Amino acid sequence: MNSNDGLAGKHPSGSDVEVLIVGAGIGGLVLALELHRVGISCRIYEAATEIRPLGVGINILPHASAILTGLGLEEALSATAVLTQEAVFYNRFGQFIHSEPVGRPAGYGSPQYSIHRGDLQQVLVDTVLDRLGPGAIVTDHRCTFVDQNADGAIAHFTKSSDDTQLSPISAEVVVACDGVHSAIRKQFYPDEGQPRYSGVTMWRGVTVAQPFLGGATMARVGWLASGKMVVYPIKNDCDGNGRQLINWVAEIETPQRAQRDWTRQGKVEDFFDVFKDWKFDWLDIPALISGAESILEYPMVDQDPLPRWTFGRITLLGDAAHPMVPRGSNGAGQAIIDAHRLAALLAAATQPTAALLDYEAERLPRTTAVVLANRTMPPDTIVREVWERTADQPFDRIEDVISAEELSAISRKYQEIAGYTVQDLQILNDPK
Ligand SMILES: Cc1cc2nc3c(=O)[nH]c(=O)nc-3n(C[C@H](O)[C@H](O)[C@H](O)COP(=O)(O)OP(=O)(O)OC[C@H]3O[C@@H](n4cnc5c(N)ncnc54)[C@H](O)[C@@H]3O)c2cc1C
């Protein structure tokens, strides 16, 4: 594609912009930074009337954090995130099962960030506005559909605030980064139906508390059938007294209670009883739940992988392309990798439509493998294995239940599928 630094006025091709990005979430913002880096002009159109720090904690594993480091964001992210050093696994009686290093201590060249989604989004927004200019993100533009002809693609919008129709905007290509409720995915797959419920409801919260297990540990405790808790800090010294902002997710098998909505409020009385006795010498989980500033409820859902993402000048990216159950810390990471690869392929291509097809050919099979692995064998398979072998009872010695080698093999298998073994990343960083 031709490069064009200016965002104002028409692109030499006659389009308003080369790449029109729908959605200023994690994938759309990283795509804008990656396109800017390779000299391709772009603009983001976001439905929200203003970008607010929504959500709770997410993890960025080294395959994706390496891309953020390449964009020069490591200093800004390290100032707001926790650089997680270790993953640990316990049963619901608080008995230790397994631990392994993660991020740099595991030998990767880039960290694992545990971060508030709002903080990550804010770092990305600030950097986009700084590098691409104040007009790079246009809010209050809800994309309703996209059409195309031989000369370009045309995106149609309404205002989110009052549904007024807005002028259509033309581009050489349109990338749908509009998340789990993607309007553009629905345009191409109108009969897809409801998301697939995994049988698990999540209650997510953040609590200001004392650091636990050294202050840089991600803990997975118990198994879904009798209650599981994922806990990790996402901000250091958030009160000037050394306490951390701790993110926690309670996961329990239940019939489906609600449709997916990132902002749905949860009620503590709906799940507290399951965890009321989980007071361990290394963490008091009932106190953590009781101290939460607010609680969100979300059904653990995904959608079956699609046969294609690219339709001429239009393609899908991130959750719009491959929504997955959040059980392997890969949702945001795979969106970041999509963005990195799409920008590189567009920069190398003479025909943007060929680049979109190459992007789909490379990324669709890989993300399909992650979506399916998250259903059947995510990292918390370790706790399920112990739960099954002990019939959900305390054990005397973990070595009598499962060997350390078996436990490490489970983790390694998932890393291979998601593409982030240390070896994978060395290959990725090899300029050849
Ligand atoms: C409000 C919110 C809170 C979230 N909280 C969490 C969380 O706590 N934990 C977690 O693991 N994941 C959370 N996620 C999802 C997480 O950000 C994604 O799974 C992941 O980062 C992949 O990013 P994405 O860019 O594909 O999608 P997202 O980050 O979801 O971004 C999609 C963006 O597109 C915008 N959009 C949607 N429809 C349109 C449209 N028609 N036109 C224009 N713009 C549109 C949305 O407003 C949003 O900004 C949240 C997402 C949102 C939107």
The ligand as a Tripos MOL2 file, in Angstrom:
@<TRIPOS>MOLECULE
LIG
   53    58     1     0     0
SMALL
NO_CHARGES

@<TRIPOS>ATOM
      1 C1        -16.4130   -2.4690   27.9200 C.3       1 LIG1
      2 C2        -15.5120   -3.6810   27.7990 C.ar      1 LIG1
      3 C3        -15.0240   -4.2690   28.9620 C.ar      1 LIG1
      4 C4        -14.2330   -5.4110   28.8750 C.ar      1 LIG1
      5 N1        -13.7700   -5.9730   30.0300 N.ar      1 LIG1
      6 C5        -12.9810   -7.0540   29.9670 C.ar      1 LIG1
      7 C6        -12.4680   -7.6440   31.1520 C.ar      1 LIG1
      8 O1        -12.7190   -7.1760   32.2360 O.2       1 LIG1
      9 N2        -11.6980   -8.7680   31.0610 N.ar      1 LIG1
     10 C7        -11.4100   -9.3020   29.8270 C.ar      1 LIG1
     11 O2        -10.7210  -10.3220   29.7620 O.2       1 LIG1
     12 N3        -11.8570   -8.7540   28.6920 N.ar      1 LIG1
     13 C8        -12.6250   -7.6450   28.7240 C.ar      1 LIG1
     14 N4        -13.0930   -7.0900   27.5640 N.ar      1 LIG1
     15 C9        -12.7740   -7.7360   26.2880 C.3       1 LIG1
     16 C10       -11.3390   -7.5620   25.8480 C.3       1 LIG1
     17 O3        -11.0080   -6.1960   25.7240 O.3       1 LIG1
     18 C11       -11.2020   -8.2750   24.5370 C.3       1 LIG1
     19 O4        -11.5150   -9.6580   24.7390 O.3       1 LIG1
     20 C12        -9.8150   -8.3020   23.9500 C.3       1 LIG1
     21 O5         -9.0210   -7.2740   24.4210 O.3       1 LIG1
     22 C13        -9.8810   -8.2570   22.4050 C.3       1 LIG1
     23 O6        -10.0410   -6.9040   22.0060 O.3       1 LIG1
     24 P1        -10.9180   -6.4060   20.7950 P.3       1 LIG1
     25 O7        -10.2510   -5.1460   20.3510 O.co2     1 LIG1
     26 O8        -11.1460   -7.4710   19.8210 O.co2     1 LIG1
     27 O9        -12.3310   -6.0690   21.4360 O.3       1 LIG1
     28 P2        -12.7290   -4.9930   22.5300 P.3       1 LIG1
     29 O10       -11.5760   -4.6370   23.3930 O.co2     1 LIG1
     30 O11       -13.9570   -5.5140   23.1540 O.co2     1 LIG1
     31 O12       -13.0660   -3.6770   21.6800 O.3       1 LIG1
     32 C14       -14.1670   -3.5440   20.8000 C.3       1 LIG1
     33 C15       -14.4230   -2.0560   20.5980 C.3       1 LIG1
     34 O13       -15.3350   -1.8710   19.5270 O.3       1 LIG1
     35 C16       -16.3160   -0.9310   19.9060 C.3       1 LIG1
     36 N5        -17.5200   -1.2040   19.0950 N.ar      1 LIG1
     37 C17       -18.3990   -2.2140   19.2670 C.ar      1 LIG1
     38 N6        -19.3310   -2.1880   18.2970 N.ar      1 LIG1
     39 C18       -19.0280   -1.1340   17.4910 C.ar      1 LIG1
     40 C19       -19.6150   -0.6120   16.2990 C.ar      1 LIG1
     41 N7        -20.6880   -1.1690   15.7410 N.pl3     1 LIG1
     42 N8        -19.0450    0.4810   15.7270 N.ar      1 LIG1
     43 C20       -17.9270    1.0550   16.2800 C.ar      1 LIG1
     44 N9        -17.3380    0.5950   17.3980 N.ar      1 LIG1
     45 C21       -17.8690   -0.5080   17.9960 C.ar      1 LIG1
     46 C22       -16.4800   -1.1680   21.3920 C.3       1 LIG1
     47 O14       -17.0750   -0.0570   22.0400 O.3       1 LIG1
     48 C23       -15.0440   -1.4050   21.8160 C.3       1 LIG1
     49 O15       -14.3700   -0.1920   22.1010 O.3       1 LIG1
     50 C24       -13.8990   -5.9630   27.5980 C.ar      1 LIG1
     51 C25       -14.3860   -5.3590   26.4370 C.ar      1 LIG1
     52 C26       -15.1850   -4.2090   26.5150 C.ar      1 LIG1
     53 C27       -15.7030   -3.5580   25.2330 C.3       1 LIG1
@<TRIPOS>BOND
     1     1     2 1
     2     2     3 ar
     3     2    52 ar
     4     3     4 ar
     5     4     5 ar
     6     4    50 ar
     7     5     6 ar
     8     6     7 ar
     9     6    13 1
    10     7     8 2
    11     7     9 ar
    12     9    10 ar
    13    10    11 2
    14    10    12 ar
    15    12    13 ar
    16    13    14 ar
    17    14    15 1
    18    14    50 ar
    19    15    16 1
    20    16    17 1
    21    16    18 1
    22    18    19 1
    23    18    20 1
    24    20    21 1
    25    20    22 1
    26    22    23 1
    27    23    24 1
    28    24    25 2
    29    24    26 1
    30    24    27 1
    31    27    28 1
    32    28    29 2
    33    28    30 1
    34    28    31 1
    35    31    32 1
    36    32    33 1
    37    33    34 1
    38    33    48 1
    39    34    35 1
    40    35    36 1
    41    35    46 1
    42    36    37 ar
    43    36    45 ar
    44    37    38 ar
    45    38    39 ar
    46    39    40 ar
    47    39    45 ar
    48    40    41 1
    49    40    42 ar
    50    42    43 ar
    51    43    44 ar
    52    44    45 ar
    53    46    47 1
    54    46    48 1
    55    48    49 1
    56    50    51 ar
    57    51    52 ar
    58    52    53 1
@<TRIPOS>SUBSTRUCTURE
     1 LIG1         1 GROUP 0 **** ****
